């Protein structure tokens, strides 16, 4: 089991390399990583937030960092499944 603290930067690849010390087999070129991606879209169909706030939130969500970089995953082994969310 791998634990990352609040201020730790998770490095999944390094953690998986530690599996070899426990005599667990890990093949990086045969491993796929699945991530979810949500695309936030401003919509006038729902009441609640003002439209300008929805657009601001949508822009901020688009500019958020990539989970691939955050978890130090190889980009050629990642599969992203996405959905579009209207707010």
PDB file of N, CA, C and O in Angstrom:
ATOM      1  N   UNK A   1       0.844  -1.165   0.000  1.00  0.00           N
ATOM      2  CA  UNK A   1       0.000   0.000   0.000  1.00  0.00           C
ATOM      3  C   UNK A   1       0.894   1.233   0.000  1.00  0.00           C
ATOM      4  O   UNK A   1       1.936   1.260   0.654  1.00  0.00           O
ATOM      5  N   UNK A   2       0.477   2.241  -0.733  1.00  0.00           N
ATOM      6  CA  UNK A   2       1.239   3.477  -0.847  1.00  0.00           C
ATOM      7  C   UNK A   2       0.431   4.601  -0.208  1.00  0.00           C
ATOM      8  O   UNK A   2      -0.776   4.713  -0.424  1.00  0.00           O
ATOM      9  N   UNK A   3       1.101   5.419   0.569  1.00  0.00           N
ATOM     10  CA  UNK A   3       0.459   6.558   1.210  1.00  0.00           C
ATOM     11  C   UNK A   3       1.186   7.829   0.794  1.00  0.00           C
ATOM     12  O   UNK A   3       2.416   7.879   0.784  1.00  0.00           O
ATOM     13  N   UNK A   4       0.412   8.853   0.451  1.00  0.00           N
ATOM     14  CA  UNK A   4       0.957  10.164   0.158  1.00  0.00           C
ATOM     15  C   UNK A   4       0.322  11.149   1.126  1.00  0.00           C
ATOM     16  O   UNK A   4      -0.891  11.130   1.336  1.00  0.00           O
ATOM     17  N   UNK A   5       1.146  12.010   1.717  1.00  0.00           N
ATOM     18  CA  UNK A   5       0.642  12.995   2.656  1.00  0.00           C
ATOM     19  C   UNK A   5       0.118  14.226   1.950  1.00  0.00           C
ATOM     20  O   UNK A   5       0.177  14.334   0.725  1.00  0.00           O
ATOM     21  N   UNK A   6      -0.396  15.152   2.741  1.00  0.00           N
ATOM     22  CA  UNK A   6      -1.003  16.369   2.214  1.00  0.00           C
ATOM     23  C   UNK A   6      -0.028  17.186   1.373  1.00  0.00           C
ATOM     24  O   UNK A   6      -0.395  17.682   0.307  1.00  0.00           O
ATOM     25  N   UNK A   7       1.194  17.327   1.836  1.00  0.00           N
ATOM     26  CA  UNK A   7       2.179  18.144   1.121  1.00  0.00           C
ATOM     27  C   UNK A   7       3.053  17.334   0.168  1.00  0.00           C
ATOM     28  O   UNK A   7       3.886  17.902  -0.538  1.00  0.00           O
ATOM     29  N   UNK A   8       2.874  16.026   0.139  1.00  0.00           N
ATOM     30  CA  UNK A   8       3.658  15.180  -0.767  1.00  0.00           C
ATOM     31  C   UNK A   8       3.141  15.305  -2.185  1.00  0.00           C
ATOM     32  O   UNK A   8       1.940  15.443  -2.418  1.00  0.00           O
ATOM     33  N   UNK A   9       4.061  15.255  -3.119  1.00  0.00           N
ATOM     34  CA  UNK A   9       3.673  15.197  -4.526  1.00  0.00           C
ATOM     35  C   UNK A   9       3.640  13.726  -4.931  1.00  0.00           C
ATOM     36  O   UNK A   9       4.680  13.068  -4.946  1.00  0.00           O
ATOM     37  N   UNK A  10       2.451  13.198  -5.263  1.00  0.00           N
ATOM     38  CA  UNK A  10       2.366  11.776  -5.580  1.00  0.00           C
ATOM     39  C   UNK A  10       3.107  11.430  -6.866  1.00  0.00           C
ATOM     40  O   UNK A  10       2.899  12.057  -7.905  1.00  0.00           O
ATOM     41  N   UNK A  11       3.959  10.443  -6.782  1.00  0.00           N
ATOM     42  CA  UNK A  11       4.700   9.949  -7.931  1.00  0.00           C
ATOM     43  C   UNK A  11       4.346   8.473  -8.093  1.00  0.00           C
ATOM     44  O   UNK A  11       4.983   7.599  -7.505  1.00  0.00           O
ATOM     45  N   UNK A  12       3.334   8.217  -8.887  1.00  0.00           N
ATOM     46  CA  UNK A  12       2.805   6.862  -9.041  1.00  0.00           C
ATOM     47  C   UNK A  12       3.838   5.931  -9.659  1.00  0.00           C
ATOM     48  O   UNK A  12       3.964   4.780  -9.240  1.00  0.00           O
ATOM     49  N   UNK A  13       4.566   6.409 -10.634  1.00  0.00           N
ATOM     50  CA  UNK A  13       5.562   5.553 -11.286  1.00  0.00           C
ATOM     51  C   UNK A  13       6.653   5.122 -10.305  1.00  0.00           C
ATOM     52  O   UNK A  13       7.071   3.964 -10.316  1.00  0.00           O
ATOM     53  N   UNK A  14       7.108   6.026  -9.475  1.00  0.00           N
ATOM     54  CA  UNK A  14       8.116   5.668  -8.475  1.00  0.00           C
ATOM     55  C   UNK A  14       7.541   4.668  -7.475  1.00  0.00           C
ATOM     56  O   UNK A  14       8.223   3.726  -7.072  1.00  0.00           O
ATOM     57  N   UNK A  15       6.301   4.872  -7.083  1.00  0.00           N
ATOM     58  CA  UNK A  15       5.657   3.946  -6.150  1.00  0.00           C
ATOM     59  C   UNK A  15       5.526   2.555  -6.766  1.00  0.00           C
ATOM     60  O   UNK A  15       5.713   1.551  -6.077  1.00  0.00           O
ATOM     61  N   UNK A  16       5.210   2.491  -8.042  1.00  0.00           N
ATOM     62  CA  UNK A  16       5.091   1.189  -8.698  1.00  0.00           C
ATOM     63  C   UNK A  16       6.454   0.515  -8.864  1.00  0.00           C
ATOM     64  O   UNK A  16       6.552  -0.712  -8.849  1.00  0.00           O
ATOM     65  N   UNK A  17       7.491   1.315  -9.021  1.00  0.00           N
ATOM     66  CA  UNK A  17       8.841   0.741  -9.090  1.00  0.00           C
ATOM     67  C   UNK A  17       9.221   0.095  -7.754  1.00  0.00           C
ATOM     68  O   UNK A  17       9.980  -0.873  -7.735  1.00  0.00           O
ATOM     69  N   UNK A  18       8.702   0.619  -6.640  1.00  0.00           N
ATOM     70  CA  UNK A  18       8.978   0.038  -5.327  1.00  0.00           C
ATOM     71  C   UNK A  18       8.347  -1.347  -5.181  1.00  0.00           C
ATOM     72  O   UNK A  18       8.712  -2.105  -4.283  1.00  0.00           O
ATOM     73  N   UNK A  19       7.408  -1.673  -6.058  1.00  0.00           N
ATOM     74  CA  UNK A  19       6.787  -2.995  -6.016  1.00  0.00           C
ATOM     75  C   UNK A  19       7.814  -4.093  -6.270  1.00  0.00           C
ATOM     76  O   UNK A  19       7.674  -5.209  -5.771  1.00  0.00           O
ATOM     77  N   UNK A  20       8.829  -3.776  -7.035  1.00  0.00           N
ATOM     78  CA  UNK A  20       9.856  -4.784  -7.335  1.00  0.00           C
ATOM     79  C   UNK A  20      10.595  -5.229  -6.077  1.00  0.00           C
ATOM     80  O   UNK A  20      11.028  -6.376  -5.976  1.00  0.00           O
ATOM     81  N   UNK A  21      10.737  -4.307  -5.113  1.00  0.00           N
ATOM     82  CA  UNK A  21      11.371  -4.671  -3.851  1.00  0.00           C
ATOM     83  C   UNK A  21      10.548  -5.708  -3.093  1.00  0.00           C
ATOM     84  O   UNK A  21      11.093  -6.494  -2.318  1.00  0.00           O
ATOM     85  N   UNK A  22       9.246  -5.708  -3.317  1.00  0.00           N
ATOM     86  CA  UNK A  22       8.338  -6.662  -2.680  1.00  0.00           C
ATOM     87  C   UNK A  22       8.110  -7.890  -3.566  1.00  0.00           C
ATOM     88  O   UNK A  22       7.212  -8.694  -3.317  1.00  0.00           O
ATOM     89  N   UNK A  23       8.932  -8.013  -4.591  1.00  0.00           N
ATOM     90  CA  UNK A  23       8.872  -9.122  -5.544  1.00  0.00           C
ATOM     91  C   UNK A  23       7.549  -9.179  -6.300  1.00  0.00           C
ATOM     92  O   UNK A  23       7.060 -10.256  -6.639  1.00  0.00           O
ATOM     93  N   UNK A  24       6.974  -7.999  -6.561  1.00  0.00           N
ATOM     94  CA  UNK A  24       5.784  -7.893  -7.395  1.00  0.00           C
ATOM     95  C   UNK A  24       6.215  -7.440  -8.780  1.00  0.00           C
ATOM     96  O   UNK A  24       7.049  -6.545  -8.919  1.00  0.00           O
ATOM     97  N   UNK A  25       5.653  -8.050  -9.782  1.00  0.00           N
ATOM     98  CA  UNK A  25       6.045  -7.734 -11.151  1.00  0.00           C
ATOM     99  C   UNK A  25       5.264  -6.527 -11.659  1.00  0.00           C
ATOM    100  O   UNK A  25       4.046  -6.447 -11.504  1.00  0.00           O
ATOM    101  N   UNK A  26       5.980  -5.598 -12.264  1.00  0.00           N
ATOM    102  CA  UNK A  26       5.375  -4.404 -12.837  1.00  0.00           C
ATOM    103  C   UNK A  26       5.998  -4.161 -14.206  1.00  0.00           C
ATOM    104  O   UNK A  26       7.216  -4.022 -14.324  1.00  0.00           O
ATOM    105  N   UNK A  27       5.167  -4.112 -15.230  1.00  0.00           N
ATOM    106  CA  UNK A  27       5.636  -3.864 -16.596  1.00  0.00           C
ATOM    107  C   UNK A  27       5.094  -2.522 -17.063  1.00  0.00           C
ATOM    108  O   UNK A  27       3.935  -2.435 -17.469  1.00  0.00           O
ATOM    109  N   UNK A  28       5.914  -1.468 -17.011  1.00  0.00           N
ATOM    110  CA  UNK A  28       5.421  -0.129 -17.357  1.00  0.00           C
ATOM    111  C   UNK A  28       4.891  -0.012 -18.782  1.00  0.00           C
ATOM    112  O   UNK A  28       3.953   0.748 -19.026  1.00  0.00           O
ATOM    113  N   UNK A  29       5.468  -0.744 -19.721  1.00  0.00           N
ATOM    114  CA  UNK A  29       5.030  -0.633 -21.111  1.00  0.00           C
ATOM    115  C   UNK A  29       3.764  -1.438 -21.400  1.00  0.00           C
ATOM    116  O   UNK A  29       3.202  -1.339 -22.491  1.00  0.00           O
ATOM    117  N   UNK A  30       3.315  -2.229 -20.435  1.00  0.00           N
ATOM    118  CA  UNK A  30       2.092  -3.007 -20.591  1.00  0.00           C
ATOM    119  C   UNK A  30       0.995  -2.532 -19.639  1.00  0.00           C
ATOM    120  O   UNK A  30      -0.057  -3.163 -19.536  1.00  0.00           O
ATOM    121  N   UNK A  31       1.237  -1.438 -18.955  1.00  0.00           N
ATOM    122  CA  UNK A  31       0.296  -0.924 -17.974  1.00  0.00           C
ATOM    123  C   UNK A  31      -0.464   0.269 -18.544  1.00  0.00           C
ATOM    124  O   UNK A  31       0.132   1.162 -19.146  1.00  0.00           O
ATOM    125  N   UNK A  32      -1.770   0.279 -18.352  1.00  0.00           N
ATOM    126  CA  UNK A  32      -2.594   1.420 -18.772  1.00  0.00           C
ATOM    127  C   UNK A  32      -3.165   2.090 -17.532  1.00  0.00           C
ATOM    128  O   UNK A  32      -3.514   1.428 -16.555  1.00  0.00           O
ATOM    129  N   UNK A  33      -3.253   3.404 -17.590  1.00  0.00           N
ATOM    130  CA  UNK A  33      -3.801   4.193 -16.491  1.00  0.00           C
ATOM    131  C   UNK A  33      -5.073   4.869 -16.995  1.00  0.00           C
ATOM    132  O   UNK A  33      -5.060   5.513 -18.044  1.00  0.00           O
ATOM    133  N   UNK A  34      -6.153   4.727 -16.264  1.00  0.00           N
ATOM    134  CA  UNK A  34      -7.441   5.294 -16.657  1.00  0.00           C
ATOM    135  C   UNK A  34      -7.755   6.491 -15.770  1.00  0.00           C
ATOM    136  O   UNK A  34      -7.712   6.401 -14.543  1.00  0.00           O
ATOM    137  N   UNK A  35      -8.070   7.610 -16.408  1.00  0.00           N
ATOM    138  CA  UNK A  35      -8.419   8.842 -15.699  1.00  0.00           C
ATOM    139  C   UNK A  35      -9.759   9.345 -16.186  1.00  0.00           C
ATOM    140  O   UNK A  35     -10.157   9.088 -17.322  1.00  0.00           O
ATOM    141  N   UNK A  36     -10.450  10.059 -15.324  1.00  0.00           N
ATOM    142  CA  UNK A  36     -11.701  10.688 -15.744  1.00  0.00           C
ATOM    143  C   UNK A  36     -11.449  12.166 -15.982  1.00  0.00           C
ATOM    144  O   UNK A  36     -10.595  12.776 -15.339  1.00  0.00           O
ATOM    145  N   UNK A  37     -12.202  12.732 -16.912  1.00  0.00           N
ATOM    146  CA  UNK A  37     -12.097  14.157 -17.200  1.00  0.00           C
ATOM    147  C   UNK A  37     -13.502  14.718 -17.322  1.00  0.00           C
ATOM    148  O   UNK A  37     -14.336  14.203 -18.066  1.00  0.00           O
ATOM    149  N   UNK A  38     -13.741  15.783 -16.577  1.00  0.00           N
ATOM    150  CA  UNK A  38     -15.029  16.458 -16.648  1.00  0.00           C
ATOM    151  C   UNK A  38     -14.818  17.815 -17.311  1.00  0.00           C
ATOM    152  O   UNK A  38     -13.926  18.566 -16.918  1.00  0.00           O
ATOM    153  N   UNK A  39     -15.631  18.132 -18.308  1.00  0.00           N
ATOM    154  CA  UNK A  39     -15.599  19.429 -18.962  1.00  0.00           C
ATOM    155  C   UNK A  39     -16.808  20.212 -18.464  1.00  0.00           C
ATOM    156  O   UNK A  39     -17.953  19.824 -18.691  1.00  0.00           O
ATOM    157  N   UNK A  40     -16.534  21.317 -17.783  1.00  0.00           N
ATOM    158  CA  UNK A  40     -17.600  22.138 -17.217  1.00  0.00           C
ATOM    159  C   UNK A  40     -18.006  23.184 -18.239  1.00  0.00           C
ATOM    160  O   UNK A  40     -17.164  23.902 -18.778  1.00  0.00           O
ATOM    161  N   UNK A  41     -19.324  23.264 -18.506  1.00  0.00           N
ATOM    162  CA  UNK A  41     -19.857  24.189 -19.502  1.00  0.00           C
ATOM    163  C   UNK A  41     -20.925  25.065 -18.848  1.00  0.00           C
ATOM    164  O   UNK A  41     -21.815  24.567 -18.159  1.00  0.00           O
ATOM    165  N   UNK A  42     -20.823  26.368 -19.072  1.00  0.00           N
ATOM    166  CA  UNK A  42     -21.846  27.292 -18.565  1.00  0.00           C
ATOM    167  C   UNK A  42     -23.134  27.108 -19.367  1.00  0.00           C
ATOM    168  O   UNK A  42     -23.094  26.923 -20.584  1.00  0.00           O
ATOM    169  N   UNK A  43     -24.272  27.160 -18.680  1.00  0.00           N
ATOM    170  CA  UNK A  43     -25.553  26.953 -19.341  1.00  0.00           C
ATOM    171  C   UNK A  43     -26.597  27.874 -18.732  1.00  0.00           C
ATOM    172  O   UNK A  43     -26.604  28.103 -17.522  1.00  0.00           O
ATOM    173  N   UNK A  44     -27.475  28.400 -19.571  1.00  0.00           N
ATOM    174  CA  UNK A  44     -28.553  29.253 -19.062  1.00  0.00           C
ATOM    175  C   UNK A  44     -29.798  28.432 -18.719  1.00  0.00           C
ATOM    176  O   UNK A  44     -30.797  28.992 -18.270  1.00  0.00           O
ATOM    177  N   UNK A  45     -29.751  27.116 -18.921  1.00  0.00           N
ATOM    178  CA  UNK A  45     -30.913  26.272 -18.662  1.00  0.00           C
ATOM    179  C   UNK A  45     -31.190  26.092 -17.177  1.00  0.00           C
ATOM    180  O   UNK A  45     -32.327  25.829 -16.785  1.00  0.00           O
ATOM    181  N   UNK A  46     -30.164  26.231 -16.352  1.00  0.00           N
ATOM    182  CA  UNK A  46     -30.340  25.999 -14.922  1.00  0.00           C
ATOM    183  C   UNK A  46     -30.255  27.313 -14.166  1.00  0.00           C
ATOM    184  O   UNK A  46     -29.392  28.146 -14.441  1.00  0.00           O
ATOM    185  N   UNK A  47     -31.144  27.488 -13.223  1.00  0.00           N
ATOM    186  CA  UNK A  47     -31.102  28.684 -12.392  1.00  0.00           C
ATOM    187  C   UNK A  47     -30.124  28.456 -11.248  1.00  0.00           C
ATOM    188  O   UNK A  47     -29.885  27.319 -10.842  1.00  0.00           O
ATOM    189  N   UNK A  48     -29.579  29.512 -10.748  1.00  0.00           N
ATOM    190  CA  UNK A  48     -28.635  29.395  -9.640  1.00  0.00           C
ATOM    191  C   UNK A  48     -27.586  30.481  -9.765  1.00  0.00           C
ATOM    192  O   UNK A  48     -27.838  31.644  -9.449  1.00  0.00           O
ATOM    193  N   UNK A  49     -26.416  30.097 -10.225  1.00  0.00           N
ATOM    194  CA  UNK A  49     -25.336  31.072 -10.376  1.00  0.00           C
ATOM    195  C   UNK A  49     -25.604  32.005 -11.552  1.00  0.00           C
ATOM    196  O   UNK A  49     -26.280  31.653 -12.519  1.00  0.00           O
ATOM    197  N   UNK A  50     -25.051  33.199 -11.432  1.00  0.00           N
ATOM    198  CA  UNK A  50     -25.121  34.134 -12.562  1.00  0.00           C
ATOM    199  C   UNK A  50     -24.275  33.571 -13.711  1.00  0.00           C
ATOM    200  O   UNK A  50     -23.284  32.879 -13.476  1.00  0.00           O
ATOM    201  N   UNK A  51     -24.669  33.868 -14.942  1.00  0.00           N
ATOM    202  CA  UNK A  51     -23.987  33.323 -16.110  1.00  0.00           C
ATOM    203  C   UNK A  51     -22.512  33.690 -16.124  1.00  0.00           C
ATOM    204  O   UNK A  51     -21.688  32.855 -16.494  1.00  0.00           O
ATOM    205  N   UNK A  52     -22.148  34.908 -15.734  1.00  0.00           N
ATOM    206  CA  UNK A  52     -20.743  35.297 -15.745  1.00  0.00           C
ATOM    207  C   UNK A  52     -19.933  34.472 -14.742  1.00  0.00           C
ATOM    208  O   UNK A  52     -18.759  34.184 -14.972  1.00  0.00           O
ATOM    209  N   UNK A  53     -20.572  34.091 -13.621  1.00  0.00           N
ATOM    210  CA  UNK A  53     -19.880  33.243 -12.645  1.00  0.00           C
ATOM    211  C   UNK A  53     -19.691  31.828 -13.189  1.00  0.00           C
ATOM    212  O   UNK A  53     -18.649  31.207 -12.982  1.00  0.00           O
ATOM    213  N   UNK A  54     -20.698  31.333 -13.877  1.00  0.00           N
ATOM    214  CA  UNK A  54     -20.576  30.011 -14.491  1.00  0.00           C
ATOM    215  C   UNK A  54     -19.453  29.996 -15.520  1.00  0.00           C
ATOM    216  O   UNK A  54     -18.666  29.051 -15.578  1.00  0.00           O
ATOM    217  N   UNK A  55     -19.383  31.051 -16.334  1.00  0.00           N
ATOM    218  CA  UNK A  55     -18.315  31.132 -17.341  1.00  0.00           C
ATOM    219  C   UNK A  55     -16.936  31.244 -16.688  1.00  0.00           C
ATOM    220  O   UNK A  55     -15.970  30.646 -17.163  1.00  0.00           O
ATOM    221  N   UNK A  56     -16.851  32.003 -15.609  1.00  0.00           N
ATOM    222  CA  UNK A  56     -15.589  32.131 -14.886  1.00  0.00           C
ATOM    223  C   UNK A  56     -15.171  30.786 -14.307  1.00  0.00           C
ATOM    224  O   UNK A  56     -14.010  30.394 -14.424  1.00  0.00           O
ATOM    225  N   UNK A  57     -16.106  30.079 -13.684  1.00  0.00           N
ATOM    226  CA  UNK A  57     -15.811  28.770 -13.119  1.00  0.00           C
ATOM    227  C   UNK A  57     -15.392  27.793 -14.209  1.00  0.00           C
ATOM    228  O   UNK A  57     -14.459  27.013 -14.016  1.00  0.00           O
ATOM    229  N   UNK A  58     -16.071  27.827 -15.351  1.00  0.00           N
ATOM    230  CA  UNK A  58     -15.738  26.960 -16.472  1.00  0.00           C
ATOM    231  C   UNK A  58     -14.317  27.230 -16.975  1.00  0.00           C
ATOM    232  O   UNK A  58     -13.568  26.294 -17.258  1.00  0.00           O
ATOM    233  N   UNK A  59     -13.949  28.512 -17.085  1.00  0.00           N
ATOM    234  CA  UNK A  59     -12.601  28.867 -17.534  1.00  0.00           C
ATOM    235  C   UNK A  59     -11.553  28.406 -16.527  1.00  0.00           C
ATOM    236  O   UNK A  59     -10.496  27.909 -16.914  1.00  0.00           O
ATOM    237  N   UNK A  60     -11.837  28.566 -15.251  1.00  0.00           N
ATOM    238  CA  UNK A  60     -10.894  28.124 -14.222  1.00  0.00           C
ATOM    239  C   UNK A  60     -10.728  26.605 -14.247  1.00  0.00           C
ATOM    240  O   UNK A  60      -9.621  26.103 -14.058  1.00  0.00           O
ATOM    241  N   UNK A  61     -11.802  25.881 -14.475  1.00  0.00           N
ATOM    242  CA  UNK A  61     -11.725  24.421 -14.547  1.00  0.00           C
ATOM    243  C   UNK A  61     -10.896  23.977 -15.751  1.00  0.00           C
ATOM    244  O   UNK A  61     -10.142  23.008 -15.661  1.00  0.00           O
ATOM    245  N   UNK A  62     -11.032  24.686 -16.883  1.00  0.00           N
ATOM    246  CA  UNK A  62     -10.233  24.362 -18.079  1.00  0.00           C
ATOM    247  C   UNK A  62      -8.756  24.597 -17.844  1.00  0.00           C
ATOM    248  O   UNK A  62      -7.920  23.874 -18.385  1.00  0.00           O
ATOM    249  N   UNK A  63      -8.419  25.607 -17.037  1.00  0.00           N
ATOM    250  CA  UNK A  63      -7.022  25.965 -16.796  1.00  0.00           C
ATOM    251  C   UNK A  63      -6.384  25.191 -15.645  1.00  0.00           C
ATOM    252  O   UNK A  63      -5.220  25.419 -15.318  1.00  0.00           O
ATOM    253  N   UNK A  64      -7.122  24.293 -15.040  1.00  0.00           N
ATOM    254  CA  UNK A  64      -6.584  23.497 -13.929  1.00  0.00           C
ATOM    255  C   UNK A  64      -5.464  22.592 -14.446  1.00  0.00           C
ATOM    256  O   UNK A  64      -5.412  22.254 -15.629  1.00  0.00           O
ATOM    257  N   UNK A  65      -4.585  22.214 -13.548  1.00  0.00           N
ATOM    258  CA  UNK A  65      -3.458  21.356 -13.911  1.00  0.00           C
ATOM    259  C   UNK A  65      -3.898  19.972 -14.356  1.00  0.00           C
ATOM    260  O   UNK A  65      -5.000  19.520 -14.044  1.00  0.00           O
ATOM    261  N   UNK A  66      -3.031  19.321 -15.076  1.00  0.00           N
ATOM    262  CA  UNK A  66      -3.310  17.991 -15.610  1.00  0.00           C
ATOM    263  C   UNK A  66      -3.029  16.915 -14.557  1.00  0.00           C
ATOM    264  O   UNK A  66      -1.973  16.941 -13.925  1.00  0.00           O
ATOM    265  N   UNK A  67      -3.955  15.970 -14.357  1.00  0.00           N
ATOM    266  CA  UNK A  67      -3.679  14.875 -13.422  1.00  0.00           C
ATOM    267  C   UNK A  67      -2.548  13.975 -13.898  1.00  0.00           C
ATOM    268  O   UNK A  67      -1.884  13.332 -13.085  1.00  0.00           O
ATOM    269  N   UNK A  68      -2.322  13.922 -15.206  1.00  0.00           N
ATOM    270  CA  UNK A  68      -1.222  13.117 -15.745  1.00  0.00           C
ATOM    271  C   UNK A  68       0.110  13.652 -15.227  1.00  0.00           C
ATOM    272  O   UNK A  68       0.969  12.877 -14.806  1.00  0.00           O
ATOM    273  N   UNK A  69       0.283  14.958 -15.255  1.00  0.00           N
ATOM    274  CA  UNK A  69       1.509  15.560 -14.746  1.00  0.00           C
ATOM    275  C   UNK A  69       1.572  15.476 -13.224  1.00  0.00           C
ATOM    276  O   UNK A  69       2.634  15.212 -12.661  1.00  0.00           O
ATOM    277  N   UNK A  70       0.447  15.699 -12.560  1.00  0.00           N
ATOM    278  CA  UNK A  70       0.418  15.706 -11.104  1.00  0.00           C
ATOM    279  C   UNK A  70       0.841  14.356 -10.524  1.00  0.00           C
ATOM    280  O   UNK A  70       1.611  14.302  -9.565  1.00  0.00           O
ATOM    281  N   UNK A  71       0.336  13.270 -11.107  1.00  0.00           N
ATOM    282  CA  UNK A  71       0.659  11.936 -10.607  1.00  0.00           C
ATOM    283  C   UNK A  71       1.888  11.330 -11.277  1.00  0.00           C
ATOM    284  O   UNK A  71       2.248  10.189 -10.987  1.00  0.00           O
ATOM    285  N   UNK A  72       2.538  12.082 -12.173  1.00  0.00           N
ATOM    286  CA  UNK A  72       3.737  11.635 -12.883  1.00  0.00           C
ATOM    287  C   UNK A  72       3.485  10.330 -13.642  1.00  0.00           C
ATOM    288  O   UNK A  72       4.201   9.343 -13.472  1.00  0.00           O
ATOM    289  N   UNK A  73       2.458  10.353 -14.475  1.00  0.00           N
ATOM    290  CA  UNK A  73       2.106   9.191 -15.277  1.00  0.00           C
ATOM    291  C   UNK A  73       2.670   9.357 -16.688  1.00  0.00           C
ATOM    292  O   UNK A  73       2.754  10.479 -17.187  1.00  0.00           O
ATOM    293  N   UNK A  74       3.052   8.270 -17.330  1.00  0.00           N
ATOM    294  CA  UNK A  74       3.529   8.369 -18.718  1.00  0.00           C
ATOM    295  C   UNK A  74       2.363   8.710 -19.654  1.00  0.00           C
ATOM    296  O   UNK A  74       1.355   8.005 -19.674  1.00  0.00           O
ATOM    297  N   UNK A  75       2.502   9.775 -20.416  1.00  0.00           N
ATOM    298  CA  UNK A  75       1.392  10.263 -21.243  1.00  0.00           C
ATOM    299  C   UNK A  75       0.949   9.252 -22.304  1.00  0.00           C
ATOM    300  O   UNK A  75      -0.216   9.242 -22.700  1.00  0.00           O
ATOM    301  N   UNK A  76       1.860   8.415 -22.761  1.00  0.00           N
ATOM    302  CA  UNK A  76       1.492   7.452 -23.803  1.00  0.00           C
ATOM    303  C   UNK A  76       0.803   6.207 -23.242  1.00  0.00           C
ATOM    304  O   UNK A  76       0.440   5.315 -24.009  1.00  0.00           O
ATOM    305  N   UNK A  77       0.615   6.126 -21.921  1.00  0.00           N
ATOM    306  CA  UNK A  77      -0.047   4.979 -21.304  1.00  0.00           C
ATOM    307  C   UNK A  77      -1.359   5.366 -20.608  1.00  0.00           C
ATOM    308  O   UNK A  77      -1.946   4.552 -19.894  1.00  0.00           O
ATOM    309  N   UNK A  78      -1.820   6.610 -20.817  1.00  0.00           N
ATOM    310  CA  UNK A  78      -3.009   7.109 -20.129  1.00  0.00           C
ATOM    311  C   UNK A  78      -4.210   7.104 -21.072  1.00  0.00           C
ATOM    312  O   UNK A  78      -4.115   7.526 -22.225  1.00  0.00           O
ATOM    313  N   UNK A  79      -5.339   6.618 -20.560  1.00  0.00           N
ATOM    314  CA  UNK A  79      -6.602   6.653 -21.277  1.00  0.00           C
ATOM    315  C   UNK A  79      -7.551   7.532 -20.468  1.00  0.00           C
ATOM    316  O   UNK A  79      -7.808   7.258 -19.295  1.00  0.00           O
ATOM    317  N   UNK A  80      -8.070   8.584 -21.090  1.00  0.00           N
ATOM    318  CA  UNK A  80      -8.977   9.490 -20.392  1.00  0.00           C
ATOM    319  C   UNK A  80     -10.402   9.281 -20.880  1.00  0.00           C
ATOM    320  O   UNK A  80     -10.667   9.259 -22.081  1.00  0.00           O
ATOM    321  N   UNK A  81     -11.304   9.129 -19.934  1.00  0.00           N
ATOM    322  CA  UNK A  81     -12.730   9.010 -20.230  1.00  0.00           C
ATOM    323  C   UNK A  81     -13.396  10.258 -19.721  1.00  0.00           C
ATOM    324  O   UNK A  81     -13.224  10.616 -18.556  1.00  0.00           O
ATOM    325  N   UNK A  82     -14.152  10.932 -20.560  1.00  0.00           N
ATOM    326  CA  UNK A  82     -14.680  12.234 -20.170  1.00  0.00           C
ATOM    327  C   UNK A  82     -16.179  12.344 -20.263  1.00  0.00           C
ATOM    328  O   UNK A  82     -16.865  11.533 -20.885  1.00  0.00           O
ATOM    329  N   UNK A  83     -16.658  13.395 -19.610  1.00  0.00           N
ATOM    330  CA  UNK A  83     -18.062  13.736 -19.648  1.00  0.00           C
ATOM    331  C   UNK A  83     -18.194  15.253 -19.609  1.00  0.00           C
ATOM    332  O   UNK A  83     -17.301  15.950 -19.127  1.00  0.00           O
ATOM    333  N   UNK A  84     -19.289  15.747 -20.109  1.00  0.00           N
ATOM    334  CA  UNK A  84     -19.533  17.194 -20.122  1.00  0.00           C
ATOM    335  C   UNK A  84     -20.590  17.495 -19.080  1.00  0.00           C
ATOM    336  O   UNK A  84     -21.646  16.863 -19.051  1.00  0.00           O
ATOM    337  N   UNK A  85     -20.298  18.470 -18.218  1.00  0.00           N
ATOM    338  CA  UNK A  85     -21.195  18.849 -17.133  1.00  0.00           C
ATOM    339  C   UNK A  85     -21.668  20.268 -17.348  1.00  0.00           C
ATOM    340  O   UNK A  85     -20.852  21.182 -17.466  1.00  0.00           O
ATOM    341  N   UNK A  86     -22.969  20.467 -17.402  1.00  0.00           N
ATOM    342  CA  UNK A  86     -23.527  21.802 -17.534  1.00  0.00           C
ATOM    343  C   UNK A  86     -23.858  22.328 -16.143  1.00  0.00           C
ATOM    344  O   UNK A  86     -24.463  21.635 -15.325  1.00  0.00           O
ATOM    345  N   UNK A  87     -23.448  23.564 -15.896  1.00  0.00           N
ATOM    346  CA  UNK A  87     -23.776  24.179 -14.599  1.00  0.00           C
ATOM    347  C   UNK A  87     -24.668  25.380 -14.829  1.00  0.00           C
ATOM    348  O   UNK A  87     -25.065  26.047 -13.873  1.00  0.00           O
TER     349      UNK A  87
END
